[in-house]
């Protein structure tokens, strides 16, 4: 996963353009099941309109000696996203009218965009700005806005063998340039989840993945699929900022009461009990679209450190050192556990009246130890709450044992014909 982040890191991405296509082509090469879609600029998607396609080839600022003091080819963030083309000479004062910095983080380049109003701009560190001298500067941006262009997104659908299966939905975005956690970590984890799911047999759910631009891309995707999604999505997750090693985070759906919320909180409770929980009031990614009024898909987010909550967010500090192999692996494992829990989740009831005799079925240890006592206690607690009113997640929450352990116990009880699912 970290190699994916490294491979894609310097590709110039935005809402539209060849950088997005190049990124999706790379991911499709990893997972040929992906289909890639082009949506023409000007297409209406609910209250939004697909913007013109933007491509950039080069940009720089030279001082009076001809030295490049800003170079797009050194770092994508040196140019404001969606900057219009420019080639001119100007004074320092005029240059500074189009320069953006982070005074509070003087060594970092900010990520700045102007998607829906035509302008141009450059970004640099505050220290670079403070070192500029009076004189003439040459500005150059080789870009274009194509009103006959398109927006590009990728989709992977991994069908269940059951034609009437509900869906688990994953969404991640590929529009941010040269930032590793936000947002190459999401696509890296998502594509490996898709590859892993393709190897599984007899999945209860169909799995749907969206890879595309944030906000306008998800709105476009919803506008084309909203009825299918509202009918079929059982649980959904936005994969964003899943690559650092500092924390785990959960961001709830609007009311925090969906199956997605339920399974996310349960898995994190046992995988990362010190995780940080956020309400929907802290939203900031595509959960805004999937959970919007009138749509209300059962979608939440499980992240490492939440977007906006780490100092490198939307800066050049969001680099290949911030995102780690262990950070990515941790997020991947959490989502694996979420998927496995949803696949096995059901309501169970015992098939015998009264407490079953475990010993004659080989389920009770013949030698009593502390460890064997714990195993028997957990099994007896599963039996106590397998009354048809609790699913696996409910039982896990009630007896304070992970869903993985509950599933293992239920599998043993199934072999002994002591338990059956009722849904």
N, C-alpha and C positions, 0 to 999 in steps of 0.2 A: 504493500500500500504506500509505503514511503517512497518507493521508486516511482510510482505514478505521480505523486506530488512533485518530485524532482523533474520528471520528464515534461510535465505540463507547466511548470512554474513560470517560465519566461514568455509563454505564448500570450500576445496581447488580446485580452478578451474584453467584451463589453456586452450590452444588451443584444447586439446583433453583430454580424460581420464574420470575416474569415477566421478570426481567432476562435470563435465559438464552434465553427464548422470543423476546424482542425482538432479541437479538443474532443468533440463528439466522435470524429472519425477514429481517434486514438482509442476511445472507450468502446466503440463498436468493434474495433479489431480485437479487443479483449473478449467481447460478448457479442458475437454476430447476430444474436436474436434481437438486438436493438434496431428499431426503425427510426429513421431521421426524417423530420417533417419541416417544411418551409412554409411560412405564413406571410403573405405579401404585406409590405409596408402600407399603412392606410387602412388595414383591416380593423373593423370595429369589434371590440371584445368587452361586452358589458359597457361600462362608462368610459373605457379607455380606448386608445387607438394605437396600433402598432407603429412605432416611430420609423423614420427613414433608417436605412442600414448605414452604419458607420464603419469605416475602415481607416486605419492609420498605418503609414509605412515608415515614417521617420519624423523626428522633431528635435529641435535644439535651440539654444540661445548662445550666441557668441558675444564676447566682450570686444572692446575696441582693438585688441591685439589679434583677434581671430580665434581665441581660445574658447572652446565649448565649456560653458559653466553649467549648462543643463543639457543632458543627452538622453533622449527617450530610449536609445538602445542600451544604455547603462541600466535604467530602471523605468518600467512602464509608468510608474506613478508620477514621473516628472511632468506628465501632460494630463490636464483635466480631461476626463472622459467625455467623449462627444465634442471635442474642440473642433471648430471650423478651421479650414486651411488659412494660413497667413504666411506672408513673407515680406518683412518690412524692417526698416531701421528706426530706432526710437531712442529717447533719452531714458535715463535710469528712472526718472519719476513716472514716465508712461509705462515702462516695463512693470514697475511695482504695482500698478493698477491691475495687473493681470497675474500676479504672483500670490500663491497661497502657501502658508507655513503653519507650523504648530508651535507658537511661542512657549507653551508649557512643556513641550517635548522637543527641545531645540536640535536634537540629532536625528530626528525622524522626518521622512517625507509623508505628507498626508495623502489620503485617497479622496479626491474631489471629482464630482461629476456634474454635468449640466445636460441632462437627457432631453429636456422638453423646452429649452430656450437656447437659441443659437448664440454661442459666444466662444471665445477661446481663452485658455489659461494655462499657466505653468505652475508646478509645485516643486518646492525645494525645502531643505531644512532651514530652520530659523538661523542657524549658524552661517549657512551659505548666504542667506539673504543679508545678514549683518556685515558680511565681508565684501559686499558689492561696492564698487567705486563709481563716482560720477563719470559720465562719459556716454558714448554712443554704443548701443547694443543692436545686434541683428537677431530677429526672431523668425523662426521657420517651423511650420507645421505642415507636413504633407499628409493630408487626410481628405476624405470626401464624405458627404451625406447623400445617399442615393434614395430618392423618394420612390424609385421603382424596385427597391431591394426587398429584403425579407428578414423575418425573425426565424431562427432555427432552434428546434428542440429535439431531444431524443426520448424514446419510450421503449421500455422492455415490459412485456407481459409474459409471465410464466404460468401457464394454465394448470389448474388442478385437473385430475382425472374425472372429477365430478362436474358435469356441465352446469350445474346449478350452484356451484360454490360461490361463497362471498369472497371479497377481496381484501388483502392487506396492501396498503398503499404507502410507498416511500417517495419522497420528493427531495431533490437536492438541486443546487444551482451552479452554473458554470460561467457566470458573467463577470466575476471579479478578477482583475488583472494582478499578477505577481504578488499575491498574498496566499500564504499556505494554509492557515487554519480557516480563514474566511476568504475564498472558499474553494480549496482543493481537497481538504480533508473529507468533506461530505461526498463528493463523487468517488473518491478513492475507496471509502468504506462501502458505499452503495453498490459499486460495480462488483466488489468481491462478495457482498451479500447475494447479489443476483447470480453470480457464478456458483456459489455454494448451494443456493436453492435449486438451480438447474440440475444438480446432482442428486437431490433428494427424490425419493419415490413416494407416491401415494399421498401427496400433500393434501390436507383438508381444504386449504385456501388457494385461490389464484393470487399471484403476486404481481403488482403493477409498480413500475418505477418511472419517475419523470426526471429528466436531466435537461435543464434549460435555464434561461434568464430568470432572475428573481423578479417578483412583482408582476411586470407585464407578461412575462412568460407563463407564470402560473395562471394568470387571468385568461390568457389565450387558451391554455390547456383546459381550464375549467369551462370556458365558453363553448368548447368543442365536445366536452365529455360530461357536462354537469349532471345530466339526468342519469347516465350510466353510473357515475361515481356516487350520487346520492342514493341510488338503488342498491349498489353492490358493496360499497366500502364498509367493512366491519370495523376496521381500525386503521389509522394512518399516522405517519411520523415524518417530520421534517428533519432531514439530516444536515446539520449546519454546525460548524465549529466543533468537530469531533476528533481533533488531532493533538491537542496539547496534553500535558501530563499533570496538570495542576488540580483539577477538580472534576466532579461529575455534576451535571445540572439537569433539572427537569422543569419544563415550562408547560403549564396546564392548558387544556382547552378552555373555552370561555367559562364553563361551569365546573370543570374538573371532574366530571361524572361519567365519562365515556369508558368503554372497555380499554381504549388506548391508555387513558390516565391510570386506570386500575392496574394494568399489567406493568406499565412503566414504573410506577411507584413501588410495586412489589419486588420487581427484579432489582431495582436500585437499592432497596432496603437491605438486600442480602449481598449484592455485589459491591456496593459502595455506600455503606450506611451513613457516611458523613456528607452525602450529596446535598446540593443546594436546591431548594424548591422555589419556583417562581410562579406567581399567578399570571393569568392571561393579560393583566395590566402591564406586564413587562415584555409583551410581544414585540417583535421587530423583524421577523422573517416571513416566509410564505404561509405560516399558520394564519396570518391576517386574512389571506384570501380564502383558504380552505375552511376557515371557521367563521367567515363573514355572515352577517344576518341574511337569511334566505338560502344559504348554502349549508352551513353548519355540519360539515363532515366531522366524524369523530377523530380528530387529529390533535396530537400534542408533539412535543419535542423532547428528545433525550440528547444531551450534549456533553462535552467535556466542559471547559469554562465557557459560559454563555457569551454570545456576541455582546460587545459593549462593556463586558465585565473584566476584560484583561487589557493592560495598558497598551499593548501593541495593536489593538483592534483598529482596522482601517488606516494602517500606517505601513511604512516599509519595514517596521520591526516584526511584522507578521511574516516570518521567513522560515527557511528550511530547518533552522535550529529550534524554533518554537514548536513546530510539529515534530513529534517523535514516533519511532516505531512502536514503543510501548503505549503511547497515547492512542494511536490509531487502533492497535490491537485491543486495548481496553474497550473502546467504543464498539468495535466489531463483536466482541464477546457479549456485551450487554444486549446488542440487537439480536445476536444468536439466541440468547436466553429468552428474550421477548418472543421471538418467533416460535421457539420450541414450546414455550408455555401456551401460546395461543393455539398451536397445533394440537396439543394434548388436552387443552382445557375442555371441561364438560362438567355436568352435574352427575354425582354418583350416589348410589344407594346400596346398602348391604343386602345380601340375598338370604340371610338367615335372621331369625328373631333372636334377640338377646345377644350377649357377648359370645363370639365364636371361640371354640377351643382351638387355639393356635398350635399347641404342641403336637397334636395328632396330624397336623398338616405340615409339620417341619418348619413352622414359622416362629417357634418359641425356642430360645437357646436352652440346651441341656445343662450348660454351666453358666452360672450367674456371675457376671462381672459388671463393673460400672458401665462399660461401653455397651454390653448387651442389654443392660437395663434401659439405657437411653434409646436404643433401637426399638425395643418393645414398647416403651412409653410413646414414642412417635407413632408407631403403628397403631397402638390402641387409641391415640388421639385422632388419627385419621378415621379410624372406624367409628369413633364417637360422633364425628361431624359429617360422616358420609350418610346423610339422612334425606338426600334429594333436594335440600334447600341451599346447598353450598357447592360452588364450583371449586376447581383446584386452587384458584387464587384465594377464594374465601377461606378455604381450609388452611392454606399456608399462613394467611394473616391471623387466623384464630389460634393456631397451635405454635406459631413462631418458628416455623421450619420453612426453608426455601421450597419453591415450587419444584425444583429439580428433585429434592428428597421426597416430596409428596408424590410426585409422578413415579419414582422408584418404588415406593411403598404400594401404590395402587397397582402397579404392574405385578408385584408379588401376590397381591390379593386377587387379581384377575386370574392368575395361574391356578390359584386355589379355589376358584369359582365362588369367592366370597363377596364379590362386589361387581356391580354392573353400571354402565352409564345410562342415563335416562335422557340425555340430550347431547 
